[in-house]
Amino acid sequence: MTSLYRLDAPAGAIAAAFGAEAGNDPWMGGYVAPGRPAPVIVSDGRGGARRYLRPKLWGVPPPPQGTQPVTTVRNLESPFWIGTLRHPELRCLVPATAFPAWSGAAGAKRQHWFSVSSRRIFAFAGIQRQIEDWPGFAIVTTDANRLVAHHRPGAMPVIIHAEDYGRWLSADWREAKALVSAFPSQLMTVGDTPP
């Protein structure tokens, strides 16, 4: 799974793409790395009808035995995540315009950037947690699809289809869990630079 992604759009354009209220989010576009702030889409907790753009830090506080923030959710049955996943108001959409993968032999690695063909701004499935003054989020991952695995086997972010944004933000966990799958390869593009 990547430890970087791009969100090359200002807050107003991101909010418009998701039918969300931008508020005073200062995001102007750029890359996101663990520990850095980025906007996410959250719902009002009442069926997901109202959406808001909120700045959060990429990474949630670690479990008691951990020392580093946790940036991805892979094991959906883990006691560390299941309580959060079962509460729709703690799920979020993580806007992105591209994410990278590296491939090739040591010393000759190349970076490839993946995006969604039909949407300039798309969304990863995410969760949010706030502990004291740490408003964090993590990205849900799954097995890589054929396109991503060709360049780097392993995991990829769960990309939510636009028509399922509301389900991720408001459905009960059994229904939302069905959205955790690899995005179809044929609906994605890959290039040597971000789109």
Disulfide bonds with the S-S distance in Angstrom:
none
